[in-house]
């Protein structure tokens, strides 16, 4: 539950020196859930863009076409950001 909030909370905890840096690599390799950092607050947390990196092709790709990104930007401007 709340995987993005866990990832952001872990990144912030590492950046602020609350959690050792190697904990992230350990957590990513482990089949078990490693839950040692606080959740990032959900209020204001917005997934803005998804990018995939293909190691075989050494190329990056957006998960959504530019038209979908433009529609998402228009939605954010109209609905989420204060006027």
C-alpha positions in Angstrom: 0.0 0.0 0.0 1.3 3.5 -0.9 4.4 2.4 -2.8 5.1 5.9 -4.2 4.8 7.4 -0.7 7.3 4.8 0.6 9.8 5.4 -2.2 9.6 9.2 -1.8 9.8 8.9 2.0 12.9 6.6 1.7 14.6 9.0 -0.7 13.9 11.9 1.7 15.1 9.9 4.7 18.4 9.0 2.8 18.9 12.6 1.6 18.5 13.9 5.2 20.8 11.2 6.7 18.1 9.4 8.6 18.6 6.1 6.8 21.9 4.7 5.5 22.3 5.0 1.7 22.9 1.3 1.2 19.5 0.5 2.7 17.9 1.4 -0.6 19.9 -1.1 -2.5 19.2 -3.8 0.1 15.5 -3.1 0.0 15.4 -3.2 -3.8 17.2 -6.6 -3.8 15.2 -8.2 -1.0 12.0 -10.3 -1.6 10.9 -9.1 1.8 9.3 -5.7 2.5 11.8 -3.3 4.1 9.9 -0.6 5.9 12.2 1.6 7.9 11.4 5.1 6.6 8.4 7.3 7.1 5.8 7.7 4.4 5.9 10.9 2.5 2.7 12.9 3.0 0.0 12.1 0.4 -1.2 15.7 0.2 0.4 17.4 -2.7 2.2 14.3 -4.0 1.6 14.1 -7.8 3.1 11.6 -10.2 4.0 13.9 -13.0 5.7 11.7 -15.6 6.8 8.0 -16.1 9.9 7.2 -18.0 11.3 3.8 -18.8 14.9 3.1 -19.5 15.8 0.1 -21.6 19.2 -1.2 -20.7 19.5 -3.3 -23.7 18.7 -0.5 -26.1 20.3 2.1 -23.9 17.3 4.3 -24.6 14.7 6.1 -22.6 11.0 6.2 -23.5 8.0 8.0 -22.0 5.2 5.8 -20.8 2.5 8.0 -22.5 2.5 9.8 -25.8 3.1 13.6 -25.9 -0.6 14.2 -26.5 -1.5 12.4 -23.3 1.2 14.5 -21.5 -0.3 17.7 -22.9 -3.8 16.7 -21.7 -2.4 15.9 -18.2 -0.7 19.3 -18.1 -4.0 21.0 -19.0 -5.9 19.0 -16.4 -3.3 20.0 -13.7 -3.5 23.7 -14.6 -7.3 23.7 -14.6 -8.0 21.5 -11.6 -5.0 21.1 -9.3 -2.9 24.3 -9.2 -4.1 27.3 -7.3 -5.3 30.1 -9.5 
